[in-house]
């Protein structure tokens, strides 16, 4: 997992988060043979990538 945050001003910032998962070594018919990142749907393959980019402004 990689996360970063960049403050543009006192109340505004940009953020970036990336997650990569590669599953190997599990039997093909096992539930563990598919990548699954937190609340995302399980991948149909053994690899999954998730990226989140956003801007946050506090009041």
N, C-alpha and C positions, 0 to 999 in steps of 0.2 A: 504494500500500500504506500502511496506517495501522496502527500498533502502539502499545499503551499497557500499562503495568504499574502496579499499585497495591499497595503493601506494607501488609498488615493487621497483621502482627507481624514479629518478627525473622526467622521461618522460614516465614511463609505470605504468599502474594501471589495476586492475581487478575490475569489477563491477557486482552487482547482484541486480535484482529488481523482486519483486513478488507482484501479485495482486490477491485477492480472492473476489468473489462477490457471494452472496446468496440472491435471490429475494424471498420474501414471502408476502402474504397478497393481491396480485393483482389477479383479476379474471383470470381464466385459459384461456379464449379466448382473453385476452388483450395483446397488444404488450409489455406491461410492465411486463408480467409474465415470460419472459425469460431474463437470464443474458446477459449483453452486456458490454464489457470493451473496451472503446475508439474505436480504428479502427479495432478491431477483429470482425470476423463474430459472429452474435448472437448465443448463445448456444441453443441447442435443449431442454435443461432442465433449471431448475431455478438456477443452480450453474455453475460457470466458474472460472478457474484458469489460470493465465498466468505467466510464469517465463522467465526472460531474464538474460543470463550470457554472459559476454564478457571481452575481453582484449583490452585496448586502448593504443596506442603508439603515441606520438606526435613527430613531426620532427621540 
